[in-house]
Amino acid sequence: MDKRTQYAVFGLGRFGGSLVSELHSYGVEVLAVDVDPDRVEEYLSIATHAVQGNTTEENVLKSIGIRNFDYVIVSFGDNLQQSILTTLLLKEMGVKNVWVKAQNDYHHRVLEKIGADRIIHPERDMARRIAHHITSDKILDFIELSDEFSIVEVIASKKVANQSLVELDTRAQFGCTIVAIKTKDQIKVSPSANERIQADDVLVVIGHNRDIERFEKEGV
């Protein structure tokens, strides 16, 4: 029997608290940690365990058995020192996946240097997703993979209706790839080259941002 993946969230502000609630809704084990007893009290009935403690102290991390956790998400408010010291301790203690919420580019650069495995900018990322939504009537969703590459969901127009993927040939024409097609009834992952697109299908496209933008404007 495989060991269940265990998650810990440090910092129970808006982002961290929401993350605990979402993880709980997926039925996974999640430890919630904050230095504020009132916040800990708030999540006692939601998290698998909720603990009050200062995560910049190594003995606190050892006492909660943090090495046993597969993912630790560090989400402090404006306390950059707490975020940085906690991340450094977690990596020194051998935690494999440390994801950290960054406040700004300076914070991001420091987190990179001390070994954070993934750096999250929730406000910036959400702003970009909203911008993509409101500037295009074709894009339904947008996930940034890096500064240059993304995955988007694009509505197929009548312009491409009844064309097969091989006829559309997005890779040659635009440099991006359709990795899935969502219809009203199902989602087809890794569709065959002969799969035909219908108007209002949702195309899941991966590629360089400039190529996706060109495909969205010219291809569909």
MARBA-3410 file (N, C-alpha, C, O; in Angstrom, 1 decimal):
220
0.9,-1.2,0.0,0.0,0.0,0.0,0.9,1.2,0.0,1.8,1.4,0.8 ~ 0.6,2.1,-0.9,1.4,3.4,-1.1,1.1,4.3,0.1,0.0,4.4,0.5 ~ 2.2,4.9,0.6,2.0,6.0,1.6,1.3,7.2,1.0,1.6,7.6,-0.1 ~ 0.3,7.7,1.7,-0.5,8.8,1.2,0.4,10.0,1.2,1.1,10.3,2.1 ~ 0.2,10.9,0.2,1.0,12.1,0.1,0.5,13.0,1.3,-0.7,13.2,1.5
1.5,13.6,1.9,1.2,14.5,3.1,1.6,15.9,2.7,2.7,16.2,2.1 ~ 0.8,16.9,3.1,1.0,18.3,2.8,1.0,19.1,4.1,0.3,18.8,5.1 ~ 1.8,20.1,4.1,1.8,21.1,5.2,1.8,22.5,4.7,2.4,22.8,3.7 ~ 1.0,23.3,5.3,0.9,24.7,4.9,1.3,25.6,6.1,0.7,25.5,7.2 ~ 2.3,26.4,5.9,2.9,27.3,6.9,2.3,28.7,6.6,2.6,29.3,5.6
1.6,29.3,7.5,1.0,30.6,7.4,-0.4,30.5,6.9,-0.7,30.0,5.8 ~ -1.3,30.9,7.8,-2.8,30.8,7.6,-3.5,32.1,7.3,-4.6,32.3,7.8 ~ -2.8,32.9,6.5,-3.5,34.1,6.0,-4.5,33.8,4.9,-4.9,32.6,4.8 ~ -4.8,34.7,4.1,-5.9,34.5,3.0,-5.5,33.3,2.1,-6.3,32.4,1.8 ~ -4.2,33.4,1.6,-3.8,32.4,0.6,-3.6,31.0,1.3,-4.1,30.0,0.8
-2.8,31.0,2.4,-2.5,29.8,3.1,-3.8,29.1,3.6,-4.0,27.9,3.5 ~ -4.7,29.9,4.2,-5.9,29.4,4.7,-6.8,28.8,3.6,-7.4,27.8,3.8 ~ -6.9,29.5,2.5,-7.7,29.0,1.4,-7.1,27.7,0.9,-7.9,26.8,0.5 ~ -5.8,27.6,0.9,-5.1,26.4,0.4,-5.4,25.2,1.3,-5.7,24.1,0.8 ~ -5.4,25.5,2.6,-5.8,24.4,3.5,-7.2,23.9,3.3,-7.5,22.7,3.2
-8.1,24.8,3.1,-9.5,24.5,2.8,-9.7,23.7,1.5,-10.4,22.7,1.5 ~ -8.9,24.1,0.5,-9.0,23.4,-0.8,-8.4,22.0,-0.7,-9.0,21.0,-1.2 ~ -7.3,21.9,0.0,-6.7,20.5,0.2,-7.6,19.6,1.0,-7.7,18.4,0.6 ~ -8.2,20.2,2.0,-9.2,19.4,2.8,-10.3,18.9,1.9,-10.8,17.8,2.1 ~ -10.8,19.8,1.0,-11.9,19.4,0.1,-11.6,18.2,-0.8,-12.4,17.5,-1.3
-10.2,18.0,-1.1,-9.8,16.9,-1.9,-9.6,15.7,-1.1,-9.2,14.6,-1.6 ~ -9.8,15.7,0.2,-9.6,14.6,1.1,-8.2,14.2,1.4,-8.0,13.0,1.7 ~ -7.3,15.1,1.3,-5.9,14.7,1.6,-5.5,15.2,3.0,-6.2,16.0,3.6 ~ -4.4,14.6,3.5,-4.0,15.0,4.8,-3.2,16.3,4.7,-2.2,16.4,4.0 ~ -3.6,17.2,5.6,-2.9,18.5,5.5,-2.6,19.0,6.9,-3.6,19.0,7.8
-1.4,19.4,7.2,-1.0,20.1,8.5,-1.0,21.6,8.3,-0.4,22.1,7.4 ~ -1.7,22.3,9.2,-1.7,23.7,9.1,-0.9,24.3,10.3,-1.1,23.9,11.4 ~ 0.0,25.2,10.0,0.9,25.8,11.1,0.9,27.3,11.0,1.0,27.9,9.9 ~ 0.7,27.9,12.1,0.8,29.4,12.2,1.3,29.8,13.6,1.0,29.0,14.6 ~ 1.9,30.9,13.7,2.4,31.4,15.0,1.2,32.0,15.8,1.3,32.2,17.0
0.1,32.4,15.1,-1.0,33.1,15.7,-2.0,32.0,16.2,-2.6,31.3,15.4 ~ -2.3,31.9,17.5,-3.2,30.9,18.0,-4.6,31.0,17.5,-5.3,30.0,17.4 ~ -5.1,32.3,17.3,-6.4,32.4,16.8,-6.6,31.8,15.4,-7.6,31.2,15.1 ~ -5.6,32.0,14.5,-5.7,31.4,13.2,-5.6,29.9,13.3,-6.3,29.2,12.5 ~ -4.8,29.4,14.2,-4.7,27.9,14.3,-6.1,27.4,14.8,-6.5,26.4,14.3
-6.7,28.1,15.7,-8.0,27.7,16.3,-9.0,27.6,15.1,-9.9,26.7,15.1 ~ -8.9,28.6,14.2,-9.9,28.7,13.1,-9.8,27.4,12.2,-10.8,27.0,11.6 ~ -8.6,26.8,12.1,-8.5,25.7,11.1,-8.4,24.3,11.8,-8.1,23.3,11.2 ~ -8.7,24.3,13.1,-8.6,23.0,13.8,-9.6,22.0,13.2,-9.4,20.8,13.2 ~ -10.8,22.5,12.8,-11.8,21.6,12.3,-11.7,21.3,10.8,-12.4,20.5,10.3
-10.7,22.0,10.2,-10.6,21.8,8.7,-9.4,21.0,8.4,-9.4,20.0,7.6 ~ -8.2,21.4,9.0,-7.0,20.7,8.7,-7.0,19.3,9.4,-7.7,19.1,10.4 ~ -6.1,18.4,8.9,-6.0,17.1,9.6,-5.3,17.4,11.0,-5.8,16.8,12.0 ~ -4.4,18.3,11.0,-3.8,18.7,12.3,-3.5,20.2,12.1,-3.1,20.7,11.1 ~ -3.7,21.0,13.2,-3.4,22.4,13.2,-2.5,22.7,14.4,-2.8,22.3,15.5
-1.4,23.3,14.2,-0.3,23.5,15.2,0.1,25.0,15.3,0.3,25.6,14.3 ~ 0.2,25.5,16.5,0.8,26.8,16.7,2.3,26.6,16.9,2.8,25.8,17.7 ~ 3.1,27.4,16.2,4.5,27.3,16.3,5.3,28.3,15.4,4.8,28.7,14.4 ~ 6.5,28.6,15.8,7.4,29.5,15.0,8.2,28.6,14.1,9.1,27.9,14.5 ~ 7.9,28.7,12.8,8.6,27.8,11.8,10.0,28.2,11.5,10.7,27.5,10.7
10.5,29.3,12.1,11.9,29.6,12.0,12.8,28.9,13.0,14.0,29.1,13.0 ~ 12.2,28.1,13.9,12.9,27.4,14.9,13.0,25.9,14.5,12.0,25.3,14.3 ~ 14.2,25.4,14.4,14.4,24.1,13.9,13.8,23.0,14.8,13.3,22.0,14.3 ~ 13.8,23.3,16.1,13.2,22.3,17.1,11.7,22.2,16.8,11.1,21.1,17.1 ~ 11.1,23.3,16.4,9.6,23.3,16.2,9.4,22.4,14.9,8.4,21.6,14.9
10.2,22.6,13.9,10.0,21.8,12.7,10.2,20.3,13.0,9.6,19.4,12.4 ~ 11.2,20.0,13.8,11.5,18.6,14.1,10.4,18.0,14.9,10.0,16.8,14.7 ~ 9.8,18.8,15.8,8.7,18.3,16.7,7.5,17.9,15.9,6.7,17.0,16.4 ~ 7.2,18.5,14.8,6.1,18.2,14.0,6.4,17.2,12.9,5.6,16.8,12.1 ~ 7.7,16.7,12.9,8.0,15.7,12.0,8.0,16.1,10.5,7.5,15.4,9.7
8.5,17.3,10.3,8.3,17.9,8.9,9.0,17.1,7.9,8.7,17.2,6.7 ~ 10.1,16.4,8.2,10.8,15.6,7.2,9.8,14.5,6.6,10.1,14.0,5.5 ~ 8.8,14.2,7.2,7.8,13.1,6.7,6.9,13.7,5.7,6.1,12.9,5.1 ~ 6.9,15.0,5.5,5.9,15.6,4.6,6.5,15.7,3.2,7.6,16.0,3.0 ~ 5.6,15.4,2.2,6.0,15.4,0.8,6.0,16.8,0.2,6.9,17.1,-0.6
5.1,17.6,0.6,5.0,19.0,0.2,4.8,20.0,1.4,4.0,19.7,2.2 ~ 5.6,21.0,1.4,5.4,22.1,2.4,5.3,23.4,1.6,6.1,23.8,0.8 ~ 4.1,24.0,1.8,3.9,25.3,1.2,4.0,26.4,2.2,3.4,26.4,3.3 ~ 4.9,27.3,2.0,5.3,28.4,2.9,4.5,29.7,2.4,4.8,30.2,1.3 ~ 3.6,30.2,3.2,2.7,31.3,2.8,2.6,32.3,3.9,1.6,32.4,4.6
3.6,33.1,4.1,3.5,34.2,5.1,3.2,35.5,4.4,3.4,35.7,3.2 ~ 2.6,36.4,5.2,2.2,37.7,4.6,3.4,38.6,4.2,4.0,38.2,3.2 ~ 3.6,39.6,4.9,4.7,40.5,4.5,6.0,40.2,5.3,7.0,41.0,5.2 ~ 6.0,39.1,6.0,7.2,38.8,6.8,8.2,38.0,6.0,8.2,36.8,6.0 ~ 9.0,38.7,5.2,10.0,38.1,4.3,11.0,37.3,5.1,11.4,36.3,4.6
11.4,37.8,6.2,12.5,37.2,7.0,12.0,35.8,7.4,12.7,34.8,7.4 ~ 10.7,35.7,7.9,10.2,34.4,8.3,10.1,33.5,7.2,10.4,32.3,7.3 ~ 9.6,34.0,6.0,9.5,33.2,4.8,10.9,32.6,4.4,11.0,31.4,4.1 ~ 11.9,33.5,4.4,13.2,33.1,3.9,13.9,32.1,4.9,14.4,31.0,4.4 ~ 13.8,32.4,6.2,14.5,31.5,7.1,13.8,30.2,7.2,14.4,29.1,7.3
12.4,30.2,7.1,11.7,28.9,7.1,12.1,28.0,5.9,12.3,26.8,6.0 ~ 12.1,28.7,4.7,12.5,27.9,3.5,13.9,27.4,3.6,14.1,26.2,3.3 ~ 14.8,28.1,4.1,16.2,27.7,4.3,16.2,26.5,5.2,16.9,25.5,4.9 ~ 15.5,26.5,6.3,15.5,25.4,7.3,14.9,24.2,6.6,15.5,23.1,6.8 ~ 13.8,24.3,5.9,13.2,23.2,5.3,14.1,22.5,4.3,14.1,21.2,4.3
14.8,23.2,3.5,15.7,22.6,2.5,16.9,22.0,3.2,17.3,20.9,2.8 ~ 17.4,22.6,4.3,18.5,22.0,5.0,18.1,20.7,5.7,19.0,19.9,5.9 ~ 16.8,20.6,6.0,16.3,19.4,6.7,15.9,18.3,5.7,15.5,17.2,6.1 ~ 16.0,18.6,4.4,15.8,17.6,3.4,14.4,17.5,2.9,14.1,16.5,2.3 ~ 13.5,18.5,3.2,12.2,18.4,2.6,12.3,18.5,1.1,12.9,19.4,0.6
11.6,17.6,0.4,11.8,17.5,-1.1,11.1,18.6,-1.9,11.7,19.1,-2.8 ~ 9.9,18.9,-1.5,9.1,19.9,-2.3,8.7,21.0,-1.4,7.8,20.9,-0.6 ~ 9.4,22.1,-1.5,9.1,23.3,-0.8,8.6,24.4,-1.7,9.4,24.9,-2.5 ~ 7.3,24.7,-1.6,6.7,25.7,-2.5,6.5,27.0,-1.6,6.0,26.9,-0.5 ~ 6.9,28.1,-2.2,6.9,29.4,-1.3,6.1,30.5,-2.1,6.4,30.7,-3.3
5.3,31.2,-1.3,4.6,32.4,-1.9,5.6,33.5,-1.8,6.1,33.9,-0.7 ~ 5.8,34.2,-2.9,6.7,35.3,-3.0,6.0,36.6,-3.0,4.9,36.7,-3.5 ~ 6.5,37.6,-2.3,5.9,38.9,-2.2,6.3,39.9,-3.4,5.5,40.7,-3.8 ~ 7.5,39.7,-3.9,8.0,40.6,-4.9,9.2,39.9,-5.6,9.6,38.8,-5.3 ~ 9.8,40.6,-6.6,10.9,40.0,-7.4,12.1,39.8,-6.5,12.9,38.8,-6.7
12.4,40.7,-5.6,13.5,40.6,-4.7,13.4,39.3,-3.9,14.3,38.5,-3.8 ~ 12.2,39.1,-3.3,11.9,37.9,-2.5,12.1,36.7,-3.4,12.6,35.7,-2.9 ~ 11.6,36.7,-4.6,11.7,35.6,-5.6,13.2,35.2,-5.8,13.5,34.0,-5.7 ~ 14.0,36.2,-6.0,15.4,36.0,-6.3,16.1,35.3,-5.1,16.9,34.4,-5.2 ~ 15.8,35.7,-3.9,16.4,35.1,-2.7,15.9,33.7,-2.5,16.7,32.8,-2.2
14.6,33.5,-2.7,14.1,32.1,-2.6,14.7,31.2,-3.6,15.0,30.0,-3.3 ~ 15.0,31.7,-4.8,15.7,30.9,-5.8,17.0,30.4,-5.3,17.4,29.3,-5.5 ~ 17.8,31.4,-4.8,19.1,31.1,-4.3,19.2,30.1,-3.2,20.2,29.4,-3.1 ~ 18.2,30.1,-2.3,18.2,29.2,-1.2,17.6,27.9,-1.5,17.4,27.0,-0.6 ~ 17.1,27.7,-2.7,16.7,26.3,-3.1,15.2,26.1,-3.1,14.8,24.9,-3.1
14.3,27.1,-3.0,12.9,26.8,-3.1,12.5,26.1,-4.4,13.0,26.4,-5.5 ~ 11.7,25.0,-4.3,11.4,24.2,-5.4,10.4,24.9,-6.4,10.5,24.6,-7.6 ~ 9.5,25.6,-5.8,8.6,26.4,-6.7,8.2,27.6,-6.0,8.0,27.7,-4.8 ~ 8.2,28.7,-6.8,7.9,30.0,-6.2,6.5,30.5,-6.8,6.4,30.6,-8.0 ~ 5.6,30.9,-5.9,4.3,31.2,-6.3,4.1,32.7,-6.1,4.4,33.4,-5.1
3.4,33.3,-7.2,3.0,34.7,-7.1,1.5,34.8,-7.3,1.1,35.1,-8.4 ~ 0.7,34.5,-6.3,-0.7,34.3,-6.6,-1.4,35.6,-7.1,-2.3,35.4,-8.0 ~ -1.1,36.7,-6.6,-1.7,37.9,-7.1,-1.3,38.2,-8.5,-2.2,38.5,-9.4 ~ 0.0,38.1,-8.8,0.4,38.4,-10.2,-0.1,37.4,-11.2,-0.6,37.7,-12.3 ~ -0.1,36.1,-10.8,-0.6,35.0,-11.6,-2.1,35.2,-11.9,-2.5,35.0,-13.0
-2.9,35.5,-10.9,-4.3,35.7,-11.1,-4.5,37.0,-12.0,-5.5,37.0,-12.8 ~ -3.7,38.0,-11.8,-3.9,39.2,-12.6,-3.7,38.9,-14.1,-4.4,39.3,-15.0 ~ -2.7,38.0,-14.4,-2.4,37.6,-15.8,-3.5,36.8,-16.3,-3.9,37.0,-17.5 ~ -4.1,35.9,-15.5,-5.2,35.1,-16.0,-6.4,35.9,-16.3,-7.1,35.7,-17.3 ~ -6.7,36.9,-15.4,-7.8,37.8,-15.6,-7.6,38.6,-16.9,-8.5,38.8,-17.7
-6.4,39.1,-17.1,-6.1,39.9,-18.3,-6.3,39.1,-19.5,-6.8,39.6,-20.5 ~ -5.9,37.8,-19.5,-6.1,37.0,-20.7,-7.6,36.8,-20.9,-8.1,36.8,-22.1 ~ -8.4,36.6,-19.9,-9.8,36.4,-20.0,-10.5,37.7,-20.6,-11.3,37.5,-21.6 ~ -10.2,38.8,-20.1,-10.9,40.0,-20.5,-10.5,40.6,-21.8,-11.2,41.5,-22.4 ~ -9.3,40.2,-22.3,-8.8,40.8,-23.6,-9.1,39.8,-24.8,-8.8,40.2,-25.9
-9.6,38.6,-24.5,-9.9,37.7,-25.6,-11.2,37.0,-25.3,-11.5,36.6,-24.2 ~ -12.1,37.0,-26.4,-13.4,36.3,-26.2,-13.2,34.8,-26.5,-14.2,34.1,-26.5 ~ -12.0,34.4,-26.8,-11.8,33.0,-27.2,-11.1,32.2,-26.0,-11.3,31.0,-25.9 ~ -10.3,32.9,-25.2,-9.5,32.2,-24.2,-10.4,32.0,-22.9,-10.9,33.0,-22.4 ~ -10.6,30.7,-22.5,-11.3,30.4,-21.3,-10.5,30.3,-20.1,-10.9,30.8,-19.0
-9.3,29.8,-20.2,-8.4,29.7,-19.1,-7.0,29.7,-19.5,-6.6,29.5,-20.7 ~ -6.1,30.0,-18.6,-4.7,30.3,-18.9,-3.8,29.8,-17.7,-4.1,30.3,-16.6 ~ -2.9,29.0,-18.0,-1.9,28.6,-16.9,-0.5,28.8,-17.4,-0.1,28.3,-18.4 ~ 0.2,29.6,-16.6,1.6,30.0,-16.9,2.5,28.9,-16.5,2.6,28.6,-15.3 ~ 3.3,28.3,-17.4,4.2,27.3,-17.1,5.6,27.9,-16.7,6.3,27.4,-15.8
5.9,29.0,-17.4,7.1,29.8,-17.1,6.9,31.2,-17.6,5.8,31.5,-18.0 ~ 7.9,32.0,-17.7,7.8,33.3,-18.2,7.4,33.3,-19.7,6.9,34.3,-20.2 ~ 7.8,32.2,-20.4,7.6,32.2,-21.8,6.6,31.2,-22.3,6.1,31.3,-23.4 ~ 6.3,30.2,-21.5,5.4,29.1,-22.0,4.2,29.0,-21.2,4.2,29.2,-19.9 ~ 3.0,28.6,-21.8,1.8,28.5,-21.1,0.9,27.4,-21.7,1.2,26.9,-22.8
-0.1,27.1,-21.0,-1.2,26.2,-21.5,-2.5,27.1,-21.4,-2.8,27.7,-20.4 ~ -3.2,27.1,-22.5,-4.5,27.8,-22.6,-5.6,27.0,-23.1,-5.4,26.0,-23.8 ~ -6.8,27.3,-22.7,-8.0,26.7,-23.2,-8.7,27.7,-24.2,-9.0,28.9,-23.8 ~ -8.8,27.3,-25.5,-9.3,28.2,-26.5,-10.6,27.7,-27.1,-10.6,26.5,-27.4 ~ -11.6,28.5,-27.3,-12.8,28.1,-28.0,-12.6,28.0,-29.5,-12.1,29.0,-30.1
-12.9,26.9,-30.1,-12.8,26.7,-31.5,-14.0,27.4,-32.2,-15.2,27.3,-31.8 ~ -13.7,28.2,-33.2,-14.8,29.0,-33.9,-15.2,28.2,-35.1,-14.7,27.1,-35.4 ~ -16.2,28.7,-35.8,-16.6,28.1,-37.1,-15.5,28.0,-38.1,-15.6,27.2,-39.1 ~ -14.5,28.9,-38.0,-13.4,29.0,-38.9,-12.7,27.6,-39.0,-12.2,27.3,-40.1 ~ -12.6,26.9,-37.9,-11.9,25.6,-37.9,-12.8,24.4,-37.8,-12.3,23.3,-37.7
-14.1,24.7,-37.9,-15.1,23.5,-37.7,-14.8,22.5,-38.8,-14.7,22.9,-40.0 ~ -14.9,21.3,-38.5,-14.8,20.1,-39.4,-13.4,19.9,-39.9,-13.1,19.0,-40.7 ~ -12.4,20.7,-39.4,-11.0,20.4,-39.8,-10.4,19.4,-38.8,-10.7,19.4,-37.7 ~ -9.6,18.5,-39.4,-8.9,17.6,-38.5,-7.6,18.3,-38.0,-7.2,19.3,-38.5 ~ -7.0,17.6,-37.0,-5.8,18.2,-36.4,-4.7,18.2,-37.4,-3.9,19.1,-37.5
-4.6,17.2,-38.3,-3.6,17.2,-39.3,-3.8,18.2,-40.3,-2.8,18.8,-40.8 ~ -5.0,18.6,-40.6,-5.3,19.7,-41.6,-5.0,21.0,-40.9,-4.5,21.9,-41.6 ~ -5.3,21.2,-39.7,-5.0,22.4,-39.0,-3.5,22.6,-38.8,-3.0,23.7,-38.9 ~ -2.8,21.5,-38.4,-1.4,21.5,-38.3,-0.8,22.7,-37.6,0.0,23.5,-38.1 ~ -1.3,22.8,-36.3,-0.9,24.0,-35.5,0.6,24.0,-35.2,1.2,25.1,-35.1
1.2,22.8,-35.1,2.7,22.8,-34.8,3.5,23.5,-35.9,4.4,24.2,-35.6 ~ 3.2,23.1,-37.2,3.9,23.7,-38.3,3.5,25.1,-38.6,4.3,26.0,-38.9 ~ 2.2,25.4,-38.4,1.7,26.7,-38.8,1.9,27.8,-37.7,2.2,28.9,-38.0 ~ 1.9,27.4,-36.4,1.9,28.4,-35.4,3.0,28.0,-34.3,3.3,28.9,-33.4 ~ 3.5,26.8,-34.3,4.5,26.4,-33.3,4.0,26.0,-32.0,4.8,25.9,-31.0
2.7,25.8,-31.9,2.1,25.3,-30.6,1.3,24.0,-30.9,1.1,23.6,-32.0 ~ 1.0,23.3,-29.8,0.4,22.0,-29.9,-0.9,21.8,-29.2,-1.0,22.3,-28.1 ~ -1.9,21.2,-29.8,-3.2,20.9,-29.2,-3.0,19.6,-28.5,-2.8,18.5,-29.1 ~ -3.1,19.6,-27.2,-2.8,18.4,-26.4,-4.1,17.7,-25.9,-4.1,16.6,-25.5 ~ -5.3,18.4,-26.0,-6.6,17.8,-25.6,-7.7,18.6,-26.3,-7.5,19.8,-26.6
-8.8,18.0,-26.5,-10.0,18.6,-27.0,-11.1,18.3,-26.0,-11.4,17.1,-25.7 ~ -11.8,19.3,-25.6,-13.0,19.2,-24.7,-14.2,19.4,-25.5,-14.4,20.4,-26.2 ~ -15.1,18.4,-25.5,-16.4,18.5,-26.2,-17.4,18.7,-25.0,-17.1,18.7,-23.9 ~ -18.7,18.7,-25.4,-19.8,18.8,-24.4,-19.8,17.6,-23.5,-20.2,17.6,-22.4 ~ -19.4,16.4,-24.1,-19.6,15.1,-23.4,-18.3,14.6,-22.8,-18.4,13.8,-21.9
-17.2,15.0,-23.3,-15.9,14.3,-22.9,-14.7,15.1,-23.2,-14.8,16.2,-23.8 ~ -13.6,14.7,-22.7,-12.3,15.3,-23.0,-11.4,14.2,-23.6,-11.3,13.1,-23.1 ~ -10.9,14.6,-24.8,-10.0,13.7,-25.5,-8.5,14.1,-25.3,-8.1,15.2,-25.9 ~ -7.8,13.4,-24.6,-6.4,13.7,-24.3,-5.5,13.1,-25.3,-5.7,11.9,-25.7 ~ -4.5,13.8,-25.8,-3.6,13.3,-26.9,-4.5,12.8,-28.1,-4.3,11.7,-28.5
-5.3,13.7,-28.6,-6.2,13.3,-29.7,-5.4,12.8,-31.0,-4.3,13.3,-31.2 ~ -5.9,12.0,-31.7,-5.3,11.5,-33.0,-5.2,12.6,-34.0,-6.0,13.6,-33.9 ~ -4.3,12.5,-34.9,-4.2,13.5,-36.0,-5.4,13.6,-36.8,-5.7,14.7,-37.4 ~ -6.2,12.5,-36.9,-7.5,12.6,-37.7,-8.7,13.1,-36.9,-9.8,13.2,-37.5 ~ -8.5,13.4,-35.7,-9.6,13.9,-34.9,-10.1,15.3,-35.5,-9.3,16.2,-35.7
-11.4,15.3,-35.6,-12.0,16.6,-36.2,-12.5,17.5,-35.2,-13.2,17.1,-34.2 ~ -12.3,18.8,-35.4,-12.7,19.8,-34.4,-14.1,20.3,-34.8,-14.4,20.5,-36.0 ~ -14.9,20.5,-33.8,-16.2,21.1,-34.1,-16.3,22.5,-33.5,-15.6,22.8,-32.5 ~ -17.1,23.4,-34.0,-17.3,24.7,-33.5,-17.7,24.6,-32.0,-18.6,23.8,-31.6 ~ -17.1,25.4,-31.2,-17.4,25.5,-29.7,-16.7,24.4,-28.9,-16.8,24.3,-27.7
-15.9,23.5,-29.6,-15.0,22.7,-28.8,-14.0,23.5,-28.1,-13.7,24.6,-28.6 ~ -13.5,23.0,-27.0,-12.4,23.7,-26.3,-11.1,23.0,-26.5,-11.0,21.9,-26.3 ~ -10.2,23.8,-27.1,-8.9,23.3,-27.5,-7.9,23.6,-26.3,-7.7,24.8,-26.0 ~ -7.2,22.6,-25.8,-6.2,22.8,-24.8,-4.9,22.8,-25.5,-4.4,21.9,-26.1 ~ -4.2,24.0,-25.5,-3.1,24.3,-26.3,-1.9,24.6,-25.5,-2.0,25.4,-24.5
-0.7,24.0,-25.8,0.5,24.3,-25.1,1.6,24.9,-26.0,1.7,24.5,-27.2 ~ 2.3,25.9,-25.6,3.4,26.4,-26.5,3.9,27.7,-25.9,3.6,28.1,-24.8 ~ 4.8,28.3,-26.7,5.4,29.6,-26.4,4.2,30.7,-26.4,3.3,30.6,-27.2 ~ 4.3,31.6,-25.5,3.2,32.6,-25.4,3.0,33.4,-26.7,1.8,33.6,-27.1 ~ 4.0,33.7,-27.4,3.8,34.5,-28.7,3.1,33.6,-29.7,2.4,34.1,-30.5
3.5,32.3,-29.7,2.9,31.4,-30.7,1.4,31.1,-30.4,0.6,31.1,-31.3 ~ 1.1,31.0,-29.1,-0.3,30.8,-28.7,-1.1,32.0,-29.0,-2.2,31.9,-29.5 ~ -0.5,33.2,-28.8,-1.3,34.4,-29.1,-1.5,34.5,-30.6,-2.6,35.0,-31.0 ~ -0.6,34.1,-31.4,-0.8,34.2,-32.9,-1.8,33.2,-33.3,-2.7,33.5,-34.2 ~ -1.8,32.0,-32.7,-2.8,31.0,-33.0,-4.2,31.5,-32.6,-5.2,31.3,-33.3
-4.3,32.1,-31.4,-5.6,32.6,-31.0,-6.2,33.7,-31.9,-7.4,33.7,-32.1 ~ -5.3,34.5,-32.4,-5.7,35.6,-33.3,-6.0,35.2,-34.7,-6.9,35.7,-35.4 ~ -5.1,34.3,-35.2,-5.2,33.9,-36.6,-5.7,32.5,-36.9,-6.3,32.2,-38.0 ~ -5.5,31.6,-36.0,-5.8,30.2,-36.2,-7.2,29.8,-35.9,-7.8,28.9,-36.7 ~ -7.8,30.3,-34.9,-9.1,29.9,-34.5,-10.1,31.0,-34.5,-11.3,30.8,-34.2
END
